[in-house]
Every structure is written in structure tokens, then in C-alpha cells.
Amino acid sequence: MGYEKPPSSIKWRDAVRTVKVLGAVYVRDKGDHKHFKRKTIRGTYPIQIPVSNDIDGDLLKSIIRQTGVSKKEFWKAYRNK
């Protein structure tokens, strides 16, 4: 199996499923954002996902950073959602 380039944008529901695969738990809705938290040995990571059509660019990078995992781990979880 060769290299599969990650998508440039994802739907917010796919982002929610992916952070759940990574072990994040739902905390609350506030306005048009869903809030999750992910606990690890290194600490607790708060994750905010806006409820909008597509998540791309810097916003997608920010969500990946908020999860506390590498890009490679995030995209692996995304494919296994």
C-alpha cells in the first residue's frame, strides 16, 4: 500500500469521530463549538471543534495540534474512524 495524501479539508462530524477514536471524551456544546478533552500521561488536552461545513487550513492544523498527537497519528485515526 503506497502513500495516501491526507485530505485538505474534512467535515466536522469526521473530526468529532476522529478525536473520539483518539480517546477524547465529550464535555459540552458551547455556541457553535463542541468541546472535548483528551487525557494522557503528559496532561489534559482541551479540543474545540466548530460545527461548520468544512474544516480546513489553519483550523484543521489547530485541531490536530489540540489533540496532542502527531499528524501521522491523527490521519491514521481518521482513516480508522
PDB file of N, CA, C and O in Angstrom:
ATOM      1  N   MET A   1       0.852  -1.176   0.000  1.00  0.00           N
ATOM      2  CA  MET A   1       0.000   0.000   0.000  1.00  0.00           C
ATOM      3  C   MET A   1       0.894   1.235   0.000  1.00  0.00           C
ATOM      4  O   MET A   1       1.770   1.355   0.857  1.00  0.00           O
ATOM      5  N   GLY A   2       0.697   2.141  -0.929  1.00  0.00           N
ATOM      6  CA  GLY A   2       1.523   3.322  -1.071  1.00  0.00           C
ATOM      7  C   GLY A   2       1.085   4.454  -0.169  1.00  0.00           C
ATOM      8  O   GLY A   2       0.169   4.313   0.641  1.00  0.00           O
ATOM      9  N   TYR A   3       1.756   5.572  -0.328  1.00  0.00           N
ATOM     10  CA  TYR A   3       1.453   6.771   0.457  1.00  0.00           C
ATOM     11  C   TYR A   3       0.102   7.328   0.044  1.00  0.00           C
ATOM     12  O   TYR A   3      -0.182   7.479  -1.144  1.00  0.00           O
ATOM     13  N   GLU A   4      -0.717   7.629   1.021  1.00  0.00           N
ATOM     14  CA  GLU A   4      -2.024   8.228   0.766  1.00  0.00           C
ATOM     15  C   GLU A   4      -2.026   9.634   1.355  1.00  0.00           C
ATOM     16  O   GLU A   4      -1.941   9.800   2.571  1.00  0.00           O
ATOM     17  N   LYS A   5      -2.122  10.635   0.501  1.00  0.00           N
ATOM     18  CA  LYS A   5      -2.093  12.023   0.937  1.00  0.00           C
ATOM     19  C   LYS A   5      -3.356  12.333   1.751  1.00  0.00           C
ATOM     20  O   LYS A   5      -4.460  11.976   1.338  1.00  0.00           O
ATOM     21  N   PRO A   6      -3.200  13.000   2.912  1.00  0.00           N
ATOM     22  CA  PRO A   6      -4.379  13.347   3.706  1.00  0.00           C
ATOM     23  C   PRO A   6      -5.234  14.384   2.982  1.00  0.00           C
ATOM     24  O   PRO A   6      -4.719  15.153   2.170  1.00  0.00           O
ATOM     25  N   PRO A   7      -6.520  14.411   3.266  1.00  0.00           N
ATOM     26  CA  PRO A   7      -7.390  15.394   2.605  1.00  0.00           C
ATOM     27  C   PRO A   7      -7.062  16.818   3.070  1.00  0.00           C
ATOM     28  O   PRO A   7      -6.518  17.015   4.156  1.00  0.00           O
ATOM     29  N   SER A   8      -7.396  17.794   2.243  1.00  0.00           N
ATOM     30  CA  SER A   8      -7.130  19.188   2.606  1.00  0.00           C
ATOM     31  C   SER A   8      -8.227  19.752   3.500  1.00  0.00           C
ATOM     32  O   SER A   8      -8.033  20.778   4.152  1.00  0.00           O
ATOM     33  N   SER A   9      -9.386  19.082   3.532  1.00  0.00           N
ATOM     34  CA  SER A   9     -10.466  19.504   4.427  1.00  0.00           C
ATOM     35  C   SER A   9     -11.263  18.268   4.850  1.00  0.00           C
ATOM     36  O   SER A   9     -11.293  17.256   4.150  1.00  0.00           O
ATOM     37  N   ILE A  10     -11.908  18.380   6.017  1.00  0.00           N
ATOM     38  CA  ILE A  10     -12.756  17.297   6.497  1.00  0.00           C
ATOM     39  C   ILE A  10     -14.047  17.892   7.039  1.00  0.00           C
ATOM     40  O   ILE A  10     -14.093  19.073   7.384  1.00  0.00           O
ATOM     41  N   LYS A  11     -15.075  17.096   7.113  1.00  0.00           N
ATOM     42  CA  LYS A  11     -16.349  17.518   7.691  1.00  0.00           C
ATOM     43  C   LYS A  11     -16.206  17.543   9.213  1.00  0.00           C
ATOM     44  O   LYS A  11     -15.398  16.802   9.772  1.00  0.00           O
ATOM     45  N   TRP A  12     -16.980  18.385   9.878  1.00  0.00           N
ATOM     46  CA  TRP A  12     -16.864  18.485  11.331  1.00  0.00           C
ATOM     47  C   TRP A  12     -17.246  17.170  12.004  1.00  0.00           C
ATOM     48  O   TRP A  12     -16.681  16.827  13.043  1.00  0.00           O
ATOM     49  N   ARG A  13     -18.183  16.435  11.439  1.00  0.00           N
ATOM     50  CA  ARG A  13     -18.567  15.146  12.035  1.00  0.00           C
ATOM     51  C   ARG A  13     -17.410  14.146  11.977  1.00  0.00           C
ATOM     52  O   ARG A  13     -17.225  13.348  12.896  1.00  0.00           O
ATOM     53  N   ASP A  14     -16.634  14.194  10.893  1.00  0.00           N
ATOM     54  CA  ASP A  14     -15.459  13.325  10.787  1.00  0.00           C
ATOM     55  C   ASP A  14     -14.392  13.727  11.804  1.00  0.00           C
ATOM     56  O   ASP A  14     -13.700  12.866  12.347  1.00  0.00           O
ATOM     57  N   ALA A  15     -14.255  15.020  12.065  1.00  0.00           N
ATOM     58  CA  ALA A  15     -13.307  15.483  13.080  1.00  0.00           C
ATOM     59  C   ALA A  15     -13.730  14.980  14.456  1.00  0.00           C
ATOM     60  O   ALA A  15     -12.888  14.556  15.248  1.00  0.00           O
ATOM     61  N   VAL A  16     -15.023  15.024  14.741  1.00  0.00           N
ATOM     62  CA  VAL A  16     -15.538  14.529  16.024  1.00  0.00           C
ATOM     63  C   VAL A  16     -15.262  13.037  16.163  1.00  0.00           C
ATOM     64  O   VAL A  16     -14.787  12.592  17.208  1.00  0.00           O
ATOM     65  N   ARG A  17     -15.553  12.264  15.127  1.00  0.00           N
ATOM     66  CA  ARG A  17     -15.297  10.819  15.179  1.00  0.00           C
ATOM     67  C   ARG A  17     -13.810  10.522  15.372  1.00  0.00           C
ATOM     68  O   ARG A  17     -13.445   9.601  16.102  1.00  0.00           O
ATOM     69  N   THR A  18     -12.969  11.297  14.722  1.00  0.00           N
ATOM     70  CA  THR A  18     -11.522  11.075  14.813  1.00  0.00           C
ATOM     71  C   THR A  18     -10.999  11.350  16.220  1.00  0.00           C
ATOM     72  O   THR A  18     -10.212  10.565  16.747  1.00  0.00           O
ATOM     73  N   VAL A  19     -11.425  12.454  16.836  1.00  0.00           N
ATOM     74  CA  VAL A  19     -10.933  12.737  18.187  1.00  0.00           C
ATOM     75  C   VAL A  19     -11.465  11.713  19.184  1.00  0.00           C
ATOM     76  O   VAL A  19     -10.808  11.422  20.184  1.00  0.00           O
ATOM     77  N   LYS A  20     -12.650  11.164  18.920  1.00  0.00           N
ATOM     78  CA  LYS A  20     -13.164  10.092  19.781  1.00  0.00           C
ATOM     79  C   LYS A  20     -12.323   8.829  19.637  1.00  0.00           C
ATOM     80  O   LYS A  20     -12.059   8.143  20.625  1.00  0.00           O
ATOM     81  N   VAL A  21     -11.899   8.516  18.410  1.00  0.00           N
ATOM     82  CA  VAL A  21     -11.015   7.366  18.190  1.00  0.00           C
ATOM     83  C   VAL A  21      -9.712   7.556  18.954  1.00  0.00           C
ATOM     84  O   VAL A  21      -9.133   6.590  19.452  1.00  0.00           O
ATOM     85  N   LEU A  22      -9.252   8.793  19.046  1.00  0.00           N
ATOM     86  CA  LEU A  22      -8.009   9.100  19.759  1.00  0.00           C
ATOM     87  C   LEU A  22      -8.185   9.108  21.275  1.00  0.00           C
ATOM     88  O   LEU A  22      -7.213   9.305  22.005  1.00  0.00           O
ATOM     89  N   GLY A  23      -9.402   8.898  21.755  1.00  0.00           N
ATOM     90  CA  GLY A  23      -9.637   8.795  23.192  1.00  0.00           C
ATOM     91  C   GLY A  23     -10.207  10.031  23.848  1.00  0.00           C
ATOM     92  O   GLY A  23     -10.276  10.097  25.075  1.00  0.00           O
ATOM     93  N   ALA A  24     -10.617  11.007  23.069  1.00  0.00           N
ATOM     94  CA  ALA A  24     -11.200  12.212  23.642  1.00  0.00           C
ATOM     95  C   ALA A  24     -12.635  11.932  24.085  1.00  0.00           C
ATOM     96  O   ALA A  24     -13.341  11.128  23.477  1.00  0.00           O
ATOM     97  N   VAL A  25     -13.049  12.608  25.148  1.00  0.00           N
ATOM     98  CA  VAL A  25     -14.418  12.462  25.647  1.00  0.00           C
ATOM     99  C   VAL A  25     -15.153  13.789  25.492  1.00  0.00           C
ATOM    100  O   VAL A  25     -14.569  14.863  25.638  1.00  0.00           O
ATOM    101  N   TYR A  26     -16.435  13.692  25.197  1.00  0.00           N
ATOM    102  CA  TYR A  26     -17.277  14.863  25.012  1.00  0.00           C
ATOM    103  C   TYR A  26     -17.460  15.579  26.343  1.00  0.00           C
ATOM    104  O   TYR A  26     -17.681  14.940  27.371  1.00  0.00           O
ATOM    105  N   VAL A  27     -17.368  16.910  26.322  1.00  0.00           N
ATOM    106  CA  VAL A  27     -17.559  17.707  27.525  1.00  0.00           C
ATOM    107  C   VAL A  27     -18.864  18.490  27.436  1.00  0.00           C
ATOM    108  O   VAL A  27     -19.731  18.367  28.302  1.00  0.00           O
ATOM    109  N   ARG A  28     -19.002  19.311  26.367  1.00  0.00           N
ATOM    110  CA  ARG A  28     -20.207  20.134  26.237  1.00  0.00           C
ATOM    111  C   ARG A  28     -20.275  20.791  24.858  1.00  0.00           C
ATOM    112  O   ARG A  28     -19.321  20.758  24.081  1.00  0.00           O
ATOM    113  N   ASP A  29     -21.424  21.382  24.586  1.00  0.00           N
ATOM    114  CA  ASP A  29     -21.591  22.281  23.441  1.00  0.00           C
ATOM    115  C   ASP A  29     -21.591  23.694  24.000  1.00  0.00           C
ATOM    116  O   ASP A  29     -22.193  23.962  25.040  1.00  0.00           O
ATOM    117  N   LYS A  30     -20.919  24.585  23.308  1.00  0.00           N
ATOM    118  CA  LYS A  30     -20.967  25.989  23.697  1.00  0.00           C
ATOM    119  C   LYS A  30     -21.031  26.791  22.410  1.00  0.00           C
ATOM    120  O   LYS A  30     -20.068  26.838  21.644  1.00  0.00           O
ATOM    121  N   GLY A  31     -22.163  27.416  22.184  1.00  0.00           N
ATOM    122  CA  GLY A  31     -22.352  28.145  20.933  1.00  0.00           C
ATOM    123  C   GLY A  31     -22.324  27.173  19.772  1.00  0.00           C
ATOM    124  O   GLY A  31     -23.059  26.185  19.763  1.00  0.00           O
ATOM    125  N   ASP A  32     -21.483  27.449  18.800  1.00  0.00           N
ATOM    126  CA  ASP A  32     -21.404  26.556  17.634  1.00  0.00           C
ATOM    127  C   ASP A  32     -20.136  25.697  17.667  1.00  0.00           C
ATOM    128  O   ASP A  32     -19.589  25.349  16.621  1.00  0.00           O
ATOM    129  N   HIS A  33     -19.672  25.358  18.882  1.00  0.00           N
ATOM    130  CA  HIS A  33     -18.494  24.507  19.042  1.00  0.00           C
ATOM    131  C   HIS A  33     -18.817  23.315  19.939  1.00  0.00           C
ATOM    132  O   HIS A  33     -19.611  23.426  20.873  1.00  0.00           O
ATOM    133  N   LYS A  34     -18.204  22.198  19.649  1.00  0.00           N
ATOM    134  CA  LYS A  34     -18.264  21.024  20.510  1.00  0.00           C
ATOM    135  C   LYS A  34     -16.931  20.941  21.240  1.00  0.00           C
ATOM    136  O   LYS A  34     -15.869  21.070  20.631  1.00  0.00           O
ATOM    137  N   HIS A  35     -16.995  20.726  22.535  1.00  0.00           N
ATOM    138  CA  HIS A  35     -15.794  20.690  23.366  1.00  0.00           C
ATOM    139  C   HIS A  35     -15.538  19.265  23.837  1.00  0.00           C
ATOM    140  O   HIS A  35     -16.444  18.571  24.297  1.00  0.00           O
ATOM    141  N   PHE A  36     -14.291  18.851  23.711  1.00  0.00           N
ATOM    142  CA  PHE A  36     -13.843  17.531  24.141  1.00  0.00           C
ATOM    143  C   PHE A  36     -12.602  17.714  24.988  1.00  0.00           C
ATOM    144  O   PHE A  36     -11.990  18.782  24.984  1.00  0.00           O
ATOM    145  N   LYS A  37     -12.225  16.658  25.726  1.00  0.00           N
ATOM    146  CA  LYS A  37     -10.928  16.669  26.394  1.00  0.00           C
ATOM    147  C   LYS A  37     -10.314  15.282  26.244  1.00  0.00           C
ATOM    148  O   LYS A  37     -11.008  14.266  26.219  1.00  0.00           O
ATOM    149  N   ARG A  38      -8.995  15.281  26.146  1.00  0.00           N
ATOM    150  CA  ARG A  38      -8.244  14.041  25.970  1.00  0.00           C
ATOM    151  C   ARG A  38      -7.148  14.001  27.016  1.00  0.00           C
ATOM    152  O   ARG A  38      -6.258  14.852  27.034  1.00  0.00           O
ATOM    153  N   LYS A  39      -7.220  12.992  27.899  1.00  0.00           N
ATOM    154  CA  LYS A  39      -6.219  12.864  28.961  1.00  0.00           C
ATOM    155  C   LYS A  39      -5.121  11.906  28.532  1.00  0.00           C
ATOM    156  O   LYS A  39      -5.381  10.838  27.977  1.00  0.00           O
ATOM    157  N   THR A  40      -3.884  12.317  28.803  1.00  0.00           N
ATOM    158  CA  THR A  40      -2.716  11.480  28.535  1.00  0.00           C
ATOM    159  C   THR A  40      -1.771  11.594  29.717  1.00  0.00           C
ATOM    160  O   THR A  40      -2.032  12.334  30.665  1.00  0.00           O
ATOM    161  N   ILE A  41      -0.688  10.866  29.658  1.00  0.00           N
ATOM    162  CA  ILE A  41       0.336  10.955  30.693  1.00  0.00           C
ATOM    163  C   ILE A  41       0.912  12.364  30.749  1.00  0.00           C
ATOM    164  O   ILE A  41       1.263  12.856  31.822  1.00  0.00           O
ATOM    165  N   ARG A  42       1.008  13.007  29.596  1.00  0.00           N
ATOM    166  CA  ARG A  42       1.585  14.357  29.516  1.00  0.00           C
ATOM    167  C   ARG A  42       0.630  15.449  29.974  1.00  0.00           C
ATOM    168  O   ARG A  42       1.062  16.587  30.161  1.00  0.00           O
ATOM    169  N   GLY A  43      -0.632  15.151  30.159  1.00  0.00           N
ATOM    170  CA  GLY A  43      -1.588  16.162  30.601  1.00  0.00           C
ATOM    171  C   GLY A  43      -2.936  16.008  29.923  1.00  0.00           C
ATOM    172  O   GLY A  43      -3.193  15.026  29.226  1.00  0.00           O
ATOM    173  N   THR A  44      -3.790  16.996  30.142  1.00  0.00           N
ATOM    174  CA  THR A  44      -5.124  17.008  29.554  1.00  0.00           C
ATOM    175  C   THR A  44      -5.144  17.991  28.398  1.00  0.00           C
ATOM    176  O   THR A  44      -4.675  19.121  28.526  1.00  0.00           O
ATOM    177  N   TYR A  45      -5.686  17.558  27.273  1.00  0.00           N
ATOM    178  CA  TYR A  45      -5.752  18.389  26.080  1.00  0.00           C
ATOM    179  C   TYR A  45      -7.201  18.781  25.793  1.00  0.00           C
ATOM    180  O   TYR A  45      -8.010  17.912  25.466  1.00  0.00           O
ATOM    181  N   PRO A  46      -7.553  20.075  25.906  1.00  0.00           N
ATOM    182  CA  PRO A  46      -8.887  20.508  25.517  1.00  0.00           C
ATOM    183  C   PRO A  46      -8.949  20.648  23.992  1.00  0.00           C
ATOM    184  O   PRO A  46      -8.024  21.169  23.369  1.00  0.00           O
ATOM    185  N   ILE A  47     -10.032  20.183  23.411  1.00  0.00           N
ATOM    186  CA  ILE A  47     -10.188  20.214  21.957  1.00  0.00           C
ATOM    187  C   ILE A  47     -11.520  20.882  21.643  1.00  0.00           C
ATOM    188  O   ILE A  47     -12.552  20.507  22.200  1.00  0.00           O
ATOM    189  N   GLN A  48     -11.502  21.862  20.760  1.00  0.00           N
ATOM    190  CA  GLN A  48     -12.715  22.557  20.333  1.00  0.00           C
ATOM    191  C   GLN A  48     -12.913  22.329  18.844  1.00  0.00           C
ATOM    192  O   GLN A  48     -12.008  22.557  18.041  1.00  0.00           O
ATOM    193  N   ILE A  49     -14.109  21.877  18.485  1.00  0.00           N
ATOM    194  CA  ILE A  49     -14.413  21.631  17.076  1.00  0.00           C
ATOM    195  C   ILE A  49     -15.631  22.463  16.694  1.00  0.00           C
ATOM    196  O   ILE A  49     -16.707  22.280  17.263  1.00  0.00           O
ATOM    197  N   PRO A  50     -15.475  23.382  15.730  1.00  0.00           N
ATOM    198  CA  PRO A  50     -16.623  24.177  15.302  1.00  0.00           C
ATOM    199  C   PRO A  50     -17.587  23.337  14.464  1.00  0.00           C
ATOM    200  O   PRO A  50     -17.180  22.482  13.678  1.00  0.00           O
ATOM    201  N   VAL A  51     -18.864  23.609  14.658  1.00  0.00           N
ATOM    202  CA  VAL A  51     -19.884  22.913  13.886  1.00  0.00           C
ATOM    203  C   VAL A  51     -20.135  23.749  12.633  1.00  0.00           C
ATOM    204  O   VAL A  51     -21.009  24.615  12.608  1.00  0.00           O
ATOM    205  N   SER A  52     -19.349  23.470  11.597  1.00  0.00           N
ATOM    206  CA  SER A  52     -19.486  24.159  10.318  1.00  0.00           C
ATOM    207  C   SER A  52     -19.307  23.134   9.213  1.00  0.00           C
ATOM    208  O   SER A  52     -18.948  21.988   9.484  1.00  0.00           O
ATOM    209  N   ASN A  53     -19.548  23.521   7.993  1.00  0.00           N
ATOM    210  CA  ASN A  53     -19.497  22.560   6.894  1.00  0.00           C
ATOM    211  C   ASN A  53     -18.159  21.871   6.742  1.00  0.00           C
ATOM    212  O   ASN A  53     -18.075  20.653   6.895  1.00  0.00           O
ATOM    213  N   ASP A  54     -17.122  22.614   6.447  1.00  0.00           N
ATOM    214  CA  ASP A  54     -15.797  22.035   6.231  1.00  0.00           C
ATOM    215  C   ASP A  54     -14.778  22.650   7.174  1.00  0.00           C
ATOM    216  O   ASP A  54     -14.847  23.836   7.496  1.00  0.00           O
ATOM    217  N   ILE A  55     -13.836  21.834   7.611  1.00  0.00           N
ATOM    218  CA  ILE A  55     -12.731  22.301   8.441  1.00  0.00           C
ATOM    219  C   ILE A  55     -11.481  22.115   7.599  1.00  0.00           C
ATOM    220  O   ILE A  55     -11.175  21.005   7.164  1.00  0.00           O
ATOM    221  N   ASP A  56     -10.760  23.206   7.372  1.00  0.00           N
ATOM    222  CA  ASP A  56      -9.560  23.114   6.540  1.00  0.00           C
ATOM    223  C   ASP A  56      -8.510  24.115   6.992  1.00  0.00           C
ATOM    224  O   ASP A  56      -8.738  24.886   7.923  1.00  0.00           O
ATOM    225  N   GLY A  57      -7.381  24.101   6.344  1.00  0.00           N
ATOM    226  CA  GLY A  57      -6.317  25.074   6.566  1.00  0.00           C
ATOM    227  C   GLY A  57      -5.815  25.127   7.999  1.00  0.00           C
ATOM    228  O   GLY A  57      -5.579  24.098   8.633  1.00  0.00           O
ATOM    229  N   ASP A  58      -5.657  26.350   8.496  1.00  0.00           N
ATOM    230  CA  ASP A  58      -5.115  26.561   9.833  1.00  0.00           C
ATOM    231  C   ASP A  58      -6.016  25.991  10.916  1.00  0.00           C
ATOM    232  O   ASP A  58      -5.525  25.548  11.955  1.00  0.00           O
ATOM    233  N   LEU A  59      -7.322  25.994  10.695  1.00  0.00           N
ATOM    234  CA  LEU A  59      -8.250  25.444  11.675  1.00  0.00           C
ATOM    235  C   LEU A  59      -8.032  23.939  11.835  1.00  0.00           C
ATOM    236  O   LEU A  59      -8.027  23.424  12.953  1.00  0.00           O
ATOM    237  N   LEU A  60      -7.854  23.248  10.729  1.00  0.00           N
ATOM    238  CA  LEU A  60      -7.586  21.807  10.778  1.00  0.00           C
ATOM    239  C   LEU A  60      -6.250  21.536  11.475  1.00  0.00           C
ATOM    240  O   LEU A  60      -6.147  20.612  12.282  1.00  0.00           O
ATOM    241  N   LYS A  61      -5.238  22.331  11.168  1.00  0.00           N
ATOM    242  CA  LYS A  61      -3.935  22.186  11.827  1.00  0.00           C
ATOM    243  C   LYS A  61      -4.060  22.418  13.330  1.00  0.00           C
ATOM    244  O   LYS A  61      -3.425  21.725  14.124  1.00  0.00           O
ATOM    245  N   SER A  62      -4.879  23.392  13.717  1.00  0.00           N
ATOM    246  CA  SER A  62      -5.081  23.695  15.122  1.00  0.00           C
ATOM    247  C   SER A  62      -5.749  22.534  15.853  1.00  0.00           C
ATOM    248  O   SER A  62      -5.352  22.195  16.968  1.00  0.00           O
ATOM    249  N   ILE A  63      -6.745  21.931  15.245  1.00  0.00           N
ATOM    250  CA  ILE A  63      -7.431  20.794  15.868  1.00  0.00           C
ATOM    251  C   ILE A  63      -6.465  19.625  16.039  1.00  0.00           C
ATOM    252  O   ILE A  63      -6.467  18.966  17.079  1.00  0.00           O
ATOM    253  N   ILE A  64      -5.645  19.366  15.029  1.00  0.00           N
ATOM    254  CA  ILE A  64      -4.643  18.293  15.133  1.00  0.00           C
ATOM    255  C   ILE A  64      -3.685  18.594  16.283  1.00  0.00           C
ATOM    256  O   ILE A  64      -3.352  17.696  17.057  1.00  0.00           O
ATOM    257  N   ARG A  65      -3.241  19.832  16.406  1.00  0.00           N
ATOM    258  CA  ARG A  65      -2.328  20.227  17.476  1.00  0.00           C
ATOM    259  C   ARG A  65      -3.005  20.074  18.848  1.00  0.00           C
ATOM    260  O   ARG A  65      -2.362  19.654  19.810  1.00  0.00           O
ATOM    261  N   GLN A  66      -4.291  20.413  18.940  1.00  0.00           N
ATOM    262  CA  GLN A  66      -5.031  20.322  20.196  1.00  0.00           C
ATOM    263  C   GLN A  66      -5.161  18.880  20.693  1.00  0.00           C
ATOM    264  O   GLN A  66      -5.283  18.652  21.896  1.00  0.00           O
ATOM    265  N   THR A  67      -5.135  17.914  19.785  1.00  0.00           N
ATOM    266  CA  THR A  67      -5.270  16.517  20.197  1.00  0.00           C
ATOM    267  C   THR A  67      -4.036  16.001  20.912  1.00  0.00           C
ATOM    268  O   THR A  67      -4.121  15.035  21.671  1.00  0.00           O
ATOM    269  N   GLY A  68      -2.888  16.631  20.682  1.00  0.00           N
ATOM    270  CA  GLY A  68      -1.661  16.211  21.335  1.00  0.00           C
ATOM    271  C   GLY A  68      -0.991  15.013  20.684  1.00  0.00           C
ATOM    272  O   GLY A  68      -0.110  14.398  21.284  1.00  0.00           O
ATOM    273  N   VAL A  69      -1.393  14.675  19.471  1.00  0.00           N
ATOM    274  CA  VAL A  69      -0.761  13.568  18.739  1.00  0.00           C
ATOM    275  C   VAL A  69      -0.104  14.130  17.478  1.00  0.00           C
ATOM    276  O   VAL A  69      -0.345  15.275  17.097  1.00  0.00           O
ATOM    277  N   SER A  70       0.716  13.320  16.847  1.00  0.00           N
ATOM    278  CA  SER A  70       1.359  13.757  15.611  1.00  0.00           C
ATOM    279  C   SER A  70       0.335  13.768  14.470  1.00  0.00           C
ATOM    280  O   SER A  70      -0.739  13.174  14.573  1.00  0.00           O
ATOM    281  N   LYS A  71       0.692  14.451  13.391  1.00  0.00           N
ATOM    282  CA  LYS A  71      -0.173  14.479  12.214  1.00  0.00           C
ATOM    283  C   LYS A  71      -0.404  13.063  11.694  1.00  0.00           C
ATOM    284  O   LYS A  71      -1.511  12.697  11.300  1.00  0.00           O
ATOM    285  N   LYS A  72       0.681  12.270  11.702  1.00  0.00           N
ATOM    286  CA  LYS A  72       0.593  10.896  11.211  1.00  0.00           C
ATOM    287  C   LYS A  72      -0.409  10.081  12.041  1.00  0.00           C
ATOM    288  O   LYS A  72      -1.216   9.338  11.482  1.00  0.00           O
ATOM    289  N   GLU A  73      -0.358  10.220  13.366  1.00  0.00           N
ATOM    290  CA  GLU A  73      -1.298   9.504  14.235  1.00  0.00           C
ATOM    291  C   GLU A  73      -2.732   9.983  14.010  1.00  0.00           C
ATOM    292  O   GLU A  73      -3.665   9.181  13.998  1.00  0.00           O
ATOM    293  N   PHE A  74      -2.900  11.296  13.833  1.00  0.00           N
ATOM    294  CA  PHE A  74      -4.241  11.843  13.600  1.00  0.00           C
ATOM    295  C   PHE A  74      -4.843  11.268  12.324  1.00  0.00           C
ATOM    296  O   PHE A  74      -5.995  10.832  12.323  1.00  0.00           O
ATOM    297  N   TRP A  75      -4.072  11.263  11.236  1.00  0.00           N
ATOM    298  CA  TRP A  75      -4.605  10.779   9.964  1.00  0.00           C
ATOM    299  C   TRP A  75      -4.824   9.266   9.976  1.00  0.00           C
ATOM    300  O   TRP A  75      -5.704   8.756   9.283  1.00  0.00           O
ATOM    301  N   LYS A  76      -4.028   8.559  10.760  1.00  0.00           N
ATOM    302  CA  LYS A  76      -4.261   7.117  10.912  1.00  0.00           C
ATOM    303  C   LYS A  76      -5.599   6.889  11.618  1.00  0.00           C
ATOM    304  O   LYS A  76      -6.378   6.028  11.208  1.00  0.00           O
ATOM    305  N   ALA A  77      -5.864   7.648  12.664  1.00  0.00           N
ATOM    306  CA  ALA A  77      -7.142   7.542  13.370  1.00  0.00           C
ATOM    307  C   ALA A  77      -8.294   7.971  12.457  1.00  0.00           C
ATOM    308  O   ALA A  77      -9.369   7.373  12.499  1.00  0.00           O
ATOM    309  N   TYR A  78      -8.078   8.990  11.640  1.00  0.00           N
ATOM    310  CA  TYR A  78      -9.102   9.472  10.701  1.00  0.00           C
ATOM    311  C   TYR A  78      -9.500   8.355   9.728  1.00  0.00           C
ATOM    312  O   TYR A  78     -10.683   8.177   9.439  1.00  0.00           O
ATOM    313  N   ARG A  79      -8.529   7.616   9.233  1.00  0.00           N
ATOM    314  CA  ARG A  79      -8.831   6.544   8.292  1.00  0.00           C
ATOM    315  C   ARG A  79      -9.505   5.364   8.969  1.00  0.00           C
ATOM    316  O   ARG A  79     -10.209   4.598   8.311  1.00  0.00           O
ATOM    317  N   ASN A  80      -9.302   5.201  10.281  1.00  0.00           N
ATOM    318  CA  ASN A  80      -9.870   4.074  11.015  1.00  0.00           C
ATOM    319  C   ASN A  80     -11.130   4.434  11.784  1.00  0.00           C
ATOM    320  O   ASN A  80     -11.597   3.637  12.598  1.00  0.00           O
ATOM    321  N   LYS A  81     -11.689   5.608  11.549  1.00  0.00           N
ATOM    322  CA  LYS A  81     -12.859   6.055  12.319  1.00  0.00           C
ATOM    323  C   LYS A  81     -14.067   5.181  12.173  1.00  0.00           C
ATOM    324  O   LYS A  81     -15.106   5.458  12.772  1.00  0.00           O
TER     325      LYS A  81
END
